[in-house]
Amino acid sequence: MAHHNTIFSQLLKFIPRHEFETLANQHHQGRKLRKMSRWSQFVALGLGQLSGRSSLRDIVTNVSAQASKLYHLGASTVSRSSLARVNEQQPHTLYEALFGKLLARCQGLAPKHGFRFKNKLYSLDASTIDLCLDVFPWATFRSTKGAIKLHVGLDHSGYLPTFMTVTDGKAHDVTVGRTLKLPKQSIVVFDRGYTDCKWYNLLDNNDIFFVTRQKSNATFDVIERRSVTKKSGLTSDQTIKIKGSKAADCPIALRRIGFRDPGTGKHYVFLTNNFKLAASTIANIYKSRWQIELFFKWIKQNLKIKTFLGTSKNAVLTQVWIAVCMYLLLAYIKFCNKLNSSLQQILRLLQLNLFERRGLVDLLRGDPPKPLDPQLQTQLQFT
């Protein structure tokens, strides 16, 4: 039987070491590191994410307990002071760049979204992570409260966080939304927090479709009414033009679609600049926006981004970017091996078996472990 390195070692093989070191050299600050490397930092913090560790002491203790297996990871043991210092001083941009590399690999393997149209589909949203202002004074939000915001543009092909940035809690959602470079003919869906008539017009001018909800106090003129099939929940399909003080900001015609959810009875009103897709498809596109809520929920429940290992902005961003790198690493493994398991099921399996010596793919596919050859078992006792 073939010998296997640990599950965690096999997992890290998906990140080419030479590629990581190139990025580490590009994103280095100050003198050369003597006591530890950026790779050892990544291994320690990545292990902390996957195993659910909640403090630097906990991470260092866990890494030290596996000291005999670190050779296969290309890493070394780390002290709490060294790890804290590197988290504080070495640029988090290394892991932001690594995120970009992993994202590109995932995009090449990701399954398509479930709609019939061929346009790219994105959901846009932001999630606030509360912080104590006394401990994190740079994360201004309110007079007595601190926070950071995670802004994400989720690609529905594979549910990948294609656009991501982190700001302080005061940054307005639509301000960040305007900075996104979306491909032409793509469809972006967002909630009423992104209401901005000027942005609607800009998206339309850039040949980008949007789907959002209309605010209840919006004023408009109805230009045209189209018949709808009320059995499907649709209540209206109209062409409108914004009027009042916002009319000059959005001079284009918009499509207004009313929809009553058969399950809850709640009535929704959607706005879009797409006049080609069926009204029911527009309603389903907005419904699919729920996937970005699930993304934020998964990240917060399964990875460590609500309790932080350092108090500086750089340390916090280092932790956040490594967390989403771990998300992409799990997604990449899922796509590569065409696994039916959810990312949560994959993570749970990995947490229980990180330092087991067996095949990673065998573990994830649920194959029973194969007994070791007695001679190989004897050899492993002395390695």
Secondary structure as UniProt FT lines:
FT   HELIX           7..12
FT   TURN            13..14
FT   HELIX           17..26
FT   HELIX           38..51
FT   HELIX           56..65
FT   HELIX           67..69
FT   HELIX           71..73
FT   HELIX           80..89
FT   HELIX           93..107
FT   TURN            108..109
FT   STRAND          121..131
FT   TURN            133..135
FT   TURN            137..138
FT   STRAND          140..142
FT   TURN            143..144
FT   STRAND          145..155
FT   TURN            156..159
FT   STRAND          160..168
FT   TURN            169..170
FT   HELIX           173..177
FT   TURN            178..179
FT   TURN            184..185
FT   STRAND          187..189
FT   HELIX           192..194
FT   HELIX           197..205
FT   TURN            206..207
FT   STRAND          209..213
FT   TURN            216..217
FT   STRAND          220..226
FT   HELIX           230..232
FT   STRAND          234..242
FT   HELIX           244..246
FT   TURN            247..249
FT   STRAND          254..260
FT   TURN            262..264
FT   STRAND          267..272
FT   HELIX           279..287
FT   TURN            288..289
FT   HELIX           290..302
FT   HELIX           313..336
FT   TURN            337..338
FT   HELIX           343..353
FT   TURN            354..355
FT   HELIX           360..365
FT   HELIX           374..380
FT   TURN            381..382
//
